[in-house]
Amino acid sequence: MADGGRYLARNWSYGEARLGWATAARSSLWARCACGREAAVDPRPWIAQGLGRQVLHDLETRLRCVCGARRASLEIRGLAEAPGAGAGGIHVFR
């Protein structure tokens, strides 16, 4: 949004979102570390492993940040909510 706020198309409580939802049209999967770093995450390898119905919260321990954090929160965002630059530095460990 223009004022920097976030608008989510769906209402759901934390821990309820499923990985498969990130493959919906105009959706993307993002990881955010406690240090403030954000990165887009490709859900396709996890989907290929049969994890499409997995709750996002359960996959957060599979992420590593360059700051040394061994966990990052996952969220599904609309394509318009993606940051313009500065994203990266969070890596997926299967």
Biopython code that builds the backbone (N, CA, C, O; Angstrom):
import numpy as np
from Bio.PDB.StructureBuilder import StructureBuilder

atoms = [
    (1, "MET", "N", (0.831, -1.171, 0.000)),
    (1, "MET", "CA", (0.000, 0.000, 0.000)),
    (1, "MET", "C", (0.878, 1.237, 0.000)),
    (1, "MET", "O", (2.048, 1.166, 0.377)),
    (2, "ALA", "N", (0.349, 2.330, -0.404)),
    (2, "ALA", "CA", (1.116, 3.558, -0.524)),
    (2, "ALA", "C", (1.606, 4.081, 0.827)),
    (2, "ALA", "O", (2.657, 4.719, 0.892)),
    (3, "ASP", "N", (0.871, 3.825, 1.893)),
    (3, "ASP", "CA", (1.282, 4.329, 3.202)),
    (3, "ASP", "C", (2.225, 3.378, 3.930)),
    (3, "ASP", "O", (2.561, 3.627, 5.087)),
    (4, "GLY", "N", (2.658, 2.303, 3.291)),
    (4, "GLY", "CA", (3.586, 1.354, 3.888)),
    (4, "GLY", "C", (2.895, 0.256, 4.670)),
    (4, "GLY", "O", (3.559, -0.662, 5.151)),
    (5, "GLY", "N", (1.583, 0.326, 4.811)),
    (5, "GLY", "CA", (0.841, -0.709, 5.515)),
    (5, "GLY", "C", (0.677, -1.939, 4.642)),
    (5, "GLY", "O", (0.915, -1.896, 3.435)),
    (6, "ARG", "N", (0.276, -3.014, 5.253)),
    (6, "ARG", "CA", (0.098, -4.247, 4.499)),
    (6, "ARG", "C", (-1.377, -4.596, 4.425)),
    (6, "ARG", "O", (-2.131, -4.401, 5.379)),
    (7, "TYR", "N", (-1.760, -5.105, 3.298)),
    (7, "TYR", "CA", (-3.124, -5.568, 3.100)),
    (7, "TYR", "C", (-3.053, -7.021, 2.651)),
    (7, "TYR", "O", (-2.446, -7.325, 1.624)),
    (8, "LEU", "N", (-3.656, -7.901, 3.398)),
    (8, "LEU", "CA", (-3.681, -9.303, 3.026)),
    (8, "LEU", "C", (-5.043, -9.631, 2.442)),
    (8, "LEU", "O", (-6.076, -9.267, 3.003)),
    (9, "ALA", "N", (-5.034, -10.312, 1.326)),
    (9, "ALA", "CA", (-6.279, -10.619, 0.638)),
    (9, "ALA", "C", (-7.142, -11.587, 1.441)),
    (9, "ALA", "O", (-8.370, -11.523, 1.380)),
    (10, "ARG", "N", (-6.505, -12.485, 2.195)),
    (10, "ARG", "CA", (-7.239, -13.461, 2.992)),
    (10, "ARG", "C", (-7.010, -13.187, 4.462)),
    (10, "ARG", "O", (-5.931, -12.747, 4.859)),
    (11, "ASN", "N", (-8.010, -13.441, 5.260)),
    (11, "ASN", "CA", (-7.845, -13.374, 6.707)),
    (11, "ASN", "C", (-7.625, -14.779, 7.240)),
    (11, "ASN", "O", (-8.444, -15.671, 7.019)),
    (12, "TRP", "N", (-6.519, -14.972, 7.941)),
    (12, "TRP", "CA", (-6.281, -16.233, 8.610)),
    (12, "TRP", "C", (-5.422, -15.959, 9.829)),
    (12, "TRP", "O", (-4.717, -14.952, 9.893)),
    (13, "SER", "N", (-5.485, -16.844, 10.776)),
    (13, "SER", "CA", (-4.688, -16.672, 11.981)),
    (13, "SER", "C", (-3.308, -17.275, 11.766)),
    (13, "SER", "O", (-3.113, -18.105, 10.878)),
    (14, "TYR", "N", (-2.360, -16.854, 12.583)),
    (14, "TYR", "CA", (-0.988, -17.344, 12.480)),
    (14, "TYR", "C", (-0.968, -18.858, 12.646)),
    (14, "TYR", "O", (-1.657, -19.403, 13.508)),
    (15, "GLY", "N", (-0.188, -19.525, 11.829)),
    (15, "GLY", "CA", (-0.073, -20.962, 11.904)),
    (15, "GLY", "C", (-1.104, -21.706, 11.076)),
    (15, "GLY", "O", (-1.038, -22.930, 10.960)),
    (16, "GLU", "N", (-2.026, -21.007, 10.516)),
    (16, "GLU", "CA", (-3.092, -21.641, 9.748)),
    (16, "GLU", "C", (-2.763, -21.724, 8.257)),
    (16, "GLU", "O", (-3.254, -22.621, 7.573)),
    (17, "ALA", "N", (-1.953, -20.818, 7.747)),
    (17, "ALA", "CA", (-1.651, -20.773, 6.314)),
    (17, "ALA", "C", (-0.896, -22.025, 5.884)),
    (17, "ALA", "O", (-0.008, -22.499, 6.593)),
    (18, "ARG", "N", (-1.249, -22.546, 4.743)),
    (18, "ARG", "CA", (-0.634, -23.754, 4.189)),
    (18, "ARG", "C", (0.298, -23.385, 3.044)),
    (18, "ARG", "O", (0.069, -22.403, 2.337)),
    (19, "LEU", "N", (1.335, -24.165, 2.868)),
    (19, "LEU", "CA", (2.324, -23.912, 1.822)),
    (19, "LEU", "C", (1.689, -23.855, 0.441)),
    (19, "LEU", "O", (2.085, -23.022, -0.374)),
    (20, "GLY", "N", (0.734, -24.700, 0.157)),
    (20, "GLY", "CA", (0.104, -24.737, -1.159)),
    (20, "GLY", "C", (-0.567, -23.438, -1.549)),
    (20, "GLY", "O", (-0.749, -23.165, -2.735)),
    (21, "TRP", "N", (-0.935, -22.638, -0.569)),
    (21, "TRP", "CA", (-1.578, -21.356, -0.860)),
    (21, "TRP", "C", (-0.620, -20.395, -1.561)),
    (21, "TRP", "O", (-1.061, -19.482, -2.258)),
    (22, "ALA", "N", (0.669, -20.591, -1.385)),
    (22, "ALA", "CA", (1.660, -19.706, -2.000)),
    (22, "ALA", "C", (1.719, -19.874, -3.513)),
    (22, "ALA", "O", (2.302, -19.041, -4.207)),
    (23, "THR", "N", (1.123, -20.938, -4.023)),
    (23, "THR", "CA", (1.135, -21.163, -5.474)),
    (23, "THR", "C", (-0.106, -20.601, -6.151)),
    (23, "THR", "O", (-0.252, -20.712, -7.369)),
    (24, "ALA", "N", (-0.995, -20.005, -5.381)),
    (24, "ALA", "CA", (-2.201, -19.398, -5.955)),
    (24, "ALA", "C", (-1.805, -18.218, -6.841)),
    (24, "ALA", "O", (-0.736, -17.630, -6.671)),
    (25, "ALA", "N", (-2.663, -17.887, -7.768)),
    (25, "ALA", "CA", (-2.399, -16.757, -8.662)),
    (25, "ALA", "C", (-2.178, -15.487, -7.853)),
    (25, "ALA", "O", (-2.897, -15.222, -6.890)),
    (26, "ARG", "N", (-1.195, -14.715, -8.244)),
    (26, "ARG", "CA", (-0.858, -13.421, -7.646)),
    (26, "ARG", "C", (-0.414, -13.534, -6.186)),
    (26, "ARG", "O", (-0.567, -12.585, -5.417)),
    (27, "SER", "N", (0.137, -14.696, -5.803)),
    (27, "SER", "CA", (0.651, -14.899, -4.453)),
    (27, "SER", "C", (2.127, -15.252, -4.515)),
    (27, "SER", "O", (2.610, -15.766, -5.524)),
    (28, "SER", "N", (2.839, -14.973, -3.436)),
    (28, "SER", "CA", (4.246, -15.329, -3.345)),
    (28, "SER", "C", (4.581, -15.646, -1.894)),
    (28, "SER", "O", (3.919, -15.166, -0.974)),
    (29, "LEU", "N", (5.612, -16.456, -1.701)),
    (29, "LEU", "CA", (6.046, -16.866, -0.368)),
    (29, "LEU", "C", (7.277, -16.064, 0.019)),
    (29, "LEU", "O", (8.230, -15.964, -0.755)),
    (30, "TRP", "N", (7.256, -15.490, 1.219)),
    (30, "TRP", "CA", (8.346, -14.646, 1.703)),
    (30, "TRP", "C", (8.788, -15.099, 3.070)),
    (30, "TRP", "O", (7.981, -15.536, 3.891)),
    (31, "ALA", "N", (10.089, -14.988, 3.308)),
    (31, "ALA", "CA", (10.672, -15.272, 4.618)),
    (31, "ALA", "C", (11.174, -13.960, 5.202)),
    (31, "ALA", "O", (11.736, -13.120, 4.498)),
    (32, "ARG", "N", (10.959, -13.800, 6.513)),
    (32, "ARG", "CA", (11.435, -12.593, 7.193)),
    (32, "ARG", "C", (12.185, -13.022, 8.452)),
    (32, "ARG", "O", (11.636, -13.720, 9.305)),
    (33, "CYS", "N", (13.435, -12.602, 8.558)),
    (33, "CYS", "CA", (14.275, -12.906, 9.715)),
    (33, "CYS", "C", (14.060, -11.844, 10.792)),
    (33, "CYS", "O", (13.594, -10.740, 10.506)),
    (34, "ALA", "N", (14.399, -12.185, 12.016)),
    (34, "ALA", "CA", (14.288, -11.235, 13.121)),
    (34, "ALA", "C", (15.233, -10.047, 12.942)),
    (34, "ALA", "O", (15.006, -8.987, 13.525)),
    (35, "CYS", "N", (16.288, -10.213, 12.144)),
    (35, "CYS", "CA", (17.231, -9.106, 11.902)),
    (35, "CYS", "C", (16.653, -8.081, 10.929)),
    (35, "CYS", "O", (17.236, -7.013, 10.745)),
    (36, "GLY", "N", (15.513, -8.389, 10.303)),
    (36, "GLY", "CA", (14.875, -7.470, 9.371)),
    (36, "GLY", "C", (15.056, -7.839, 7.912)),
    (36, "GLY", "O", (14.419, -7.242, 7.045)),
    (37, "ARG", "N", (15.903, -8.801, 7.622)),
    (37, "ARG", "CA", (16.132, -9.228, 6.236)),
    (37, "ARG", "C", (14.917, -9.989, 5.721)),
    (37, "ARG", "O", (14.317, -10.772, 6.456)),
    (38, "GLU", "N", (14.557, -9.764, 4.473)),
    (38, "GLU", "CA", (13.437, -10.452, 3.822)),
    (38, "GLU", "C", (13.908, -11.051, 2.508)),
    (38, "GLU", "O", (14.804, -10.515, 1.856)),
    (39, "ALA", "N", (13.300, -12.164, 2.124)),
    (39, "ALA", "CA", (13.651, -12.792, 0.853)),
    (39, "ALA", "C", (12.469, -13.591, 0.333)),
    (39, "ALA", "O", (11.701, -14.169, 1.102)),
    (40, "ALA", "N", (12.338, -13.611, -0.971)),
    (40, "ALA", "CA", (11.333, -14.458, -1.609)),
    (40, "ALA", "C", (11.818, -15.899, -1.539)),
    (40, "ALA", "O", (13.011, -16.172, -1.671)),
    (41, "VAL", "N", (10.883, -16.815, -1.331)),
    (41, "VAL", "CA", (11.201, -18.239, -1.243)),
    (41, "VAL", "C", (10.395, -18.961, -2.317)),
    (41, "VAL", "O", (9.191, -18.745, -2.459)),
    (42, "ASP", "N", (11.067, -19.810, -3.062)),
    (42, "ASP", "CA", (10.388, -20.604, -4.085)),
    (42, "ASP", "C", (9.771, -21.828, -3.414)),
    (42, "ASP", "O", (10.508, -22.672, -2.903)),
    (43, "PRO", "N", (8.442, -21.952, -3.398)),
    (43, "PRO", "CA", (7.813, -23.086, -2.722)),
    (43, "PRO", "C", (7.824, -24.382, -3.530)),
    (43, "PRO", "O", (7.501, -25.440, -2.991)),
    (44, "ARG", "N", (8.187, -24.321, -4.807)),
    (44, "ARG", "CA", (8.072, -25.492, -5.673)),
    (44, "ARG", "C", (8.873, -26.717, -5.207)),
    (44, "ARG", "O", (8.351, -27.828, -5.300)),
    (45, "PRO", "N", (10.115, -26.573, -4.710)),
    (45, "PRO", "CA", (10.811, -27.779, -4.230)),
    (45, "PRO", "C", (10.099, -28.438, -3.047)),
    (45, "PRO", "O", (10.050, -29.665, -2.963)),
    (46, "TRP", "N", (9.558, -27.651, -2.154)),
    (46, "TRP", "CA", (8.819, -28.210, -1.019)),
    (46, "TRP", "C", (7.521, -28.860, -1.490)),
    (46, "TRP", "O", (7.131, -29.913, -0.985)),
    (47, "ILE", "N", (6.855, -28.232, -2.455)),
    (47, "ILE", "CA", (5.624, -28.804, -3.005)),
    (47, "ILE", "C", (5.944, -30.151, -3.656)),
    (47, "ILE", "O", (5.187, -31.110, -3.503)),
    (48, "ALA", "N", (7.065, -30.225, -4.382)),
    (48, "ALA", "CA", (7.474, -31.475, -5.038)),
    (48, "ALA", "C", (7.764, -32.575, -4.016)),
    (48, "ALA", "O", (7.667, -33.758, -4.342)),
    (49, "GLN", "N", (8.115, -32.206, -2.802)),
    (49, "GLN", "CA", (8.365, -33.183, -1.738)),
    (49, "GLN", "C", (7.071, -33.609, -1.043)),
    (49, "GLN", "O", (7.098, -34.403, -0.103)),
    (50, "GLY", "N", (5.945, -33.080, -1.507)),
    (50, "GLY", "CA", (4.662, -33.451, -0.933)),
    (50, "GLY", "C", (4.280, -32.650, 0.302)),
    (50, "GLY", "O", (3.467, -33.102, 1.109)),
    (51, "LEU", "N", (4.864, -31.457, 0.458)),
    (51, "LEU", "CA", (4.609, -30.631, 1.634)),
    (51, "LEU", "C", (3.588, -29.531, 1.395)),
    (51, "LEU", "O", (3.507, -28.591, 2.185)),
    (52, "GLY", "N", (2.817, -29.623, 0.342)),
    (52, "GLY", "CA", (1.860, -28.580, -0.011)),
    (52, "GLY", "C", (0.816, -28.296, 1.050)),
    (52, "GLY", "O", (0.328, -27.169, 1.140)),
    (53, "ARG", "N", (0.461, -29.277, 1.852)),
    (53, "ARG", "CA", (-0.547, -29.081, 2.896)),
    (53, "ARG", "C", (0.082, -28.747, 4.239)),
    (53, "ARG", "O", (-0.619, -28.618, 5.242)),
    (54, "GLN", "N", (1.402, -28.605, 4.261)),
    (54, "GLN", "CA", (2.119, -28.296, 5.504)),
    (54, "GLN", "C", (1.822, -26.873, 5.960)),
    (54, "GLN", "O", (1.737, -25.960, 5.139)),
    (55, "VAL", "N", (1.667, -26.685, 7.251)),
    (55, "VAL", "CA", (1.464, -25.357, 7.827)),
    (55, "VAL", "C", (2.786, -24.593, 7.734)),
    (55, "VAL", "O", (3.845, -25.157, 8.008)),
    (56, "LEU", "N", (2.732, -23.321, 7.351)),
    (56, "LEU", "CA", (3.953, -22.526, 7.166)),
    (56, "LEU", "C", (4.833, -22.511, 8.410)),
    (56, "LEU", "O", (6.057, -22.582, 8.307)),
    (57, "HIS", "N", (4.225, -22.423, 9.565)),
    (57, "HIS", "CA", (4.984, -22.363, 10.823)),
    (57, "HIS", "C", (5.917, -23.573, 10.975)),
    (57, "HIS", "O", (7.010, -23.444, 11.527)),
    (58, "ASP", "N", (5.498, -24.732, 10.493)),
    (58, "ASP", "CA", (6.300, -25.947, 10.617)),
    (58, "ASP", "C", (7.507, -25.956, 9.696)),
    (58, "ASP", "O", (8.436, -26.733, 9.918)),
    (59, "LEU", "N", (7.523, -25.124, 8.677)),
    (59, "LEU", "CA", (8.634, -25.073, 7.725)),
    (59, "LEU", "C", (9.676, -24.008, 8.076)),
    (59, "LEU", "O", (10.730, -23.950, 7.443)),
    (60, "GLU", "N", (9.402, -23.185, 9.052)),
    (60, "GLU", "CA", (10.278, -22.050, 9.375)),
    (60, "GLU", "C", (11.659, -22.478, 9.861)),
    (60, "GLU", "O", (12.618, -21.724, 9.702)),
    (61, "THR", "N", (11.784, -23.658, 10.444)),
    (61, "THR", "CA", (13.090, -24.125, 10.914)),
    (61, "THR", "C", (13.978, -24.603, 9.768)),
    (61, "THR", "O", (15.147, -24.921, 9.986)),
    (62, "ARG", "N", (13.446, -24.658, 8.573)),
    (62, "ARG", "CA", (14.230, -25.054, 7.395)),
    (62, "ARG", "C", (14.894, -23.865, 6.717)),
    (62, "ARG", "O", (15.491, -24.021, 5.651)),
    (63, "LEU", "N", (14.804, -22.703, 7.303)),
    (63, "LEU", "CA", (15.378, -21.485, 6.719)),
    (63, "LEU", "C", (16.579, -21.018, 7.530)),
    (63, "LEU", "O", (16.592, -21.127, 8.756)),
    (64, "ARG", "N", (17.592, -20.496, 6.832)),
    (64, "ARG", "CA", (18.777, -19.943, 7.475)),
    (64, "ARG", "C", (19.065, -18.569, 6.893)),
    (64, "ARG", "O", (18.999, -18.363, 5.682)),
    (65, "CYS", "N", (19.385, -17.632, 7.779)),
    (65, "CYS", "CA", (19.701, -16.264, 7.353)),
    (65, "CYS", "C", (21.214, -16.050, 7.401)),
    (65, "CYS", "O", (21.914, -16.716, 8.164)),
    (66, "VAL", "N", (21.706, -15.136, 6.601)),
    (66, "VAL", "CA", (23.139, -14.838, 6.597)),
    (66, "VAL", "C", (23.591, -14.207, 7.913)),
    (66, "VAL", "O", (24.790, -14.176, 8.191)),
    (67, "CYS", "N", (22.668, -13.707, 8.725)),
    (67, "CYS", "CA", (23.032, -13.144, 10.025)),
    (67, "CYS", "C", (23.340, -14.240, 11.042)),
    (67, "CYS", "O", (23.852, -13.955, 12.125)),
    (68, "GLY", "N", (23.030, -15.505, 10.698)),
    (68, "GLY", "CA", (23.280, -16.625, 11.585)),
    (68, "GLY", "C", (22.023, -17.220, 12.189)),
    (68, "GLY", "O", (22.088, -18.273, 12.822)),
    (69, "ALA", "N", (20.894, -16.579, 12.012)),
    (69, "ALA", "CA", (19.633, -17.099, 12.555)),
    (69, "ALA", "C", (19.284, -18.424, 11.889)),
    (69, "ALA", "O", (19.482, -18.591, 10.686)),
    (70, "ARG", "N", (18.771, -19.350, 12.664)),
    (70, "ARG", "CA", (18.427, -20.671, 12.170)),
    (70, "ARG", "C", (16.930, -20.848, 11.990)),
    (70, "ARG", "O", (16.426, -21.970, 11.952)),
    (71, "ARG", "N", (16.227, -19.734, 11.879)),
    (71, "ARG", "CA", (14.777, -19.745, 11.681)),
    (71, "ARG", "C", (14.364, -18.384, 11.107)),
    (71, "ARG", "O", (14.950, -17.355, 11.442)),
    (72, "ALA", "N", (13.370, -18.395, 10.258)),
    (72, "ALA", "CA", (12.785, -17.156, 9.733)),
    (72, "ALA", "C", (11.293, -17.398, 9.560)),
    (72, "ALA", "O", (10.878, -18.501, 9.205)),
    (73, "SER", "N", (10.498, -16.385, 9.806)),
    (73, "SER", "CA", (9.050, -16.550, 9.670)),
    (73, "SER", "C", (8.658, -16.522, 8.198)),
    (73, "SER", "O", (9.250, -15.799, 7.396)),
    (74, "LEU", "N", (7.661, -17.315, 7.861)),
    (74, "LEU", "CA", (7.155, -17.392, 6.494)),
    (74, "LEU", "C", (5.793, -16.735, 6.416)),
    (74, "LEU", "O", (4.988, -16.825, 7.342)),
    (75, "GLU", "N", (5.548, -16.076, 5.302)),
    (75, "GLU", "CA", (4.232, -15.477, 5.077)),
    (75, "GLU", "C", (3.938, -15.452, 3.587)),
    (75, "GLU", "O", (4.843, -15.403, 2.755)),
    (76, "ILE", "N", (2.674, -15.485, 3.278)),
    (76, "ILE", "CA", (2.223, -15.410, 1.894)),
    (76, "ILE", "C", (1.806, -13.971, 1.634)),
    (76, "ILE", "O", (1.006, -13.396, 2.373)),
    (77, "ARG", "N", (2.356, -13.409, 0.584)),
    (77, "ARG", "CA", (2.047, -12.024, 0.208)),
    (77, "ARG", "C", (1.526, -11.988, -1.218)),
    (77, "ARG", "O", (1.792, -12.876, -2.028)),
    (78, "GLY", "N", (0.784, -10.946, -1.493)),
    (78, "GLY", "CA", (0.383, -10.680, -2.860)),
    (78, "GLY", "C", (1.572, -10.139, -3.632)),
    (78, "GLY", "O", (2.520, -9.628, -3.034)),
    (79, "LEU", "N", (1.535, -10.244, -4.930)),
    (79, "LEU", "CA", (2.656, -9.775, -5.743)),
    (79, "LEU", "C", (2.915, -8.284, -5.562)),
    (79, "LEU", "O", (4.061, -7.845, -5.657)),
    (80, "ALA", "N", (1.888, -7.509, -5.306)),
    (80, "ALA", "CA", (2.063, -6.070, -5.124)),
    (80, "ALA", "C", (2.744, -5.734, -3.807)),
    (80, "ALA", "O", (3.242, -4.619, -3.646)),
    (81, "GLU", "N", (2.779, -6.659, -2.868)),
    (81, "GLU", "CA", (3.379, -6.413, -1.561)),
    (81, "GLU", "C", (4.869, -6.711, -1.515)),
    (81, "GLU", "O", (5.517, -6.451, -0.501)),
    (82, "ALA", "N", (5.418, -7.246, -2.583)),
    (82, "ALA", "CA", (6.831, -7.599, -2.615)),
    (82, "ALA", "C", (7.688, -6.339, -2.591)),
    (82, "ALA", "O", (7.376, -5.367, -3.278)),
    (83, "PRO", "N", (8.770, -6.345, -1.806)),
    (83, "PRO", "CA", (9.643, -5.181, -1.781)),
    (83, "PRO", "C", (10.348, -4.988, -3.114)),
    (83, "PRO", "O", (10.604, -5.954, -3.833)),
    (84, "GLY", "N", (10.656, -3.758, -3.439)),
    (84, "GLY", "CA", (11.286, -3.447, -4.709)),
    (84, "GLY", "C", (12.733, -3.865, -4.792)),
    (84, "GLY", "O", (13.189, -4.278, -5.858)),
    (85, "ALA", "N", (13.477, -3.772, -3.692)),
    (85, "ALA", "CA", (14.901, -4.100, -3.711)),
    (85, "ALA", "C", (15.341, -4.496, -2.312)),
    (85, "ALA", "O", (14.605, -4.336, -1.338)),
    (86, "GLY", "N", (16.554, -5.015, -2.237)),
    (86, "GLY", "CA", (17.129, -5.348, -0.950)),
    (86, "GLY", "C", (16.718, -6.707, -0.403)),
    (86, "GLY", "O", (17.029, -7.019, 0.747)),
    (87, "ALA", "N", (16.038, -7.511, -1.181)),
    (87, "ALA", "CA", (15.602, -8.819, -0.708)),
    (87, "ALA", "C", (16.689, -9.847, -0.986)),
    (87, "ALA", "O", (17.361, -9.785, -2.015)),
    (88, "GLY", "N", (16.858, -10.781, -0.078)),
    (88, "GLY", "CA", (17.822, -11.862, -0.258)),
    (88, "GLY", "C", (18.530, -12.178, 1.047)),
    (88, "GLY", "O", (18.341, -11.489, 2.049)),
    (89, "GLY", "N", (19.336, -13.210, 1.029)),
    (89, "GLY", "CA", (20.127, -13.556, 2.187)),
    (89, "GLY", "C", (19.496, -14.579, 3.118)),
    (89, "GLY", "O", (20.066, -14.889, 4.164)),
    (90, "ILE", "N", (18.340, -15.105, 2.762)),
    (90, "ILE", "CA", (17.720, -16.173, 3.536)),
    (90, "ILE", "C", (17.678, -17.399, 2.625)),
    (90, "ILE", "O", (17.173, -17.341, 1.504)),
    (91, "HIS", "N", (18.217, -18.502, 3.129)),
    (91, "HIS", "CA", (18.370, -19.699, 2.315)),
    (91, "HIS", "C", (17.549, -20.850, 2.864)),
    (91, "HIS", "O", (17.350, -20.966, 4.073)),
    (92, "VAL", "N", (17.070, -21.706, 1.957)),
    (92, "VAL", "CA", (16.235, -22.851, 2.314)),
    (92, "VAL", "C", (17.105, -24.083, 2.463)),
    (92, "VAL", "O", (17.944, -24.371, 1.610)),
    (93, "PHE", "N", (16.899, -24.812, 3.557)),
    (93, "PHE", "CA", (17.514, -26.113, 3.760)),
    (93, "PHE", "C", (16.399, -27.124, 3.797)),
    (93, "PHE", "O", (15.483, -27.014, 4.612)),
    (94, "ARG", "N", (16.464, -28.086, 2.944)),
    (94, "ARG", "CA", (15.387, -29.048, 2.831)),
    (94, "ARG", "C", (15.397, -29.975, 3.998)),
    (94, "ARG", "O", (14.554, -30.868, 4.084)),
]
sb = StructureBuilder()
sb.init_structure("model")
sb.init_model(0)
sb.init_chain("A")
sb.init_seg("    ")
for serial, (resi, resn, name, xyz) in enumerate(atoms, 1):
    if name == "N":
        sb.init_residue(resn, " ", resi, " ")
    sb.init_atom(name, np.array(xyz, "f"), 0.0, 1.0, " ", f" {name:<3s}", serial, name[0])
structure = sb.get_structure()
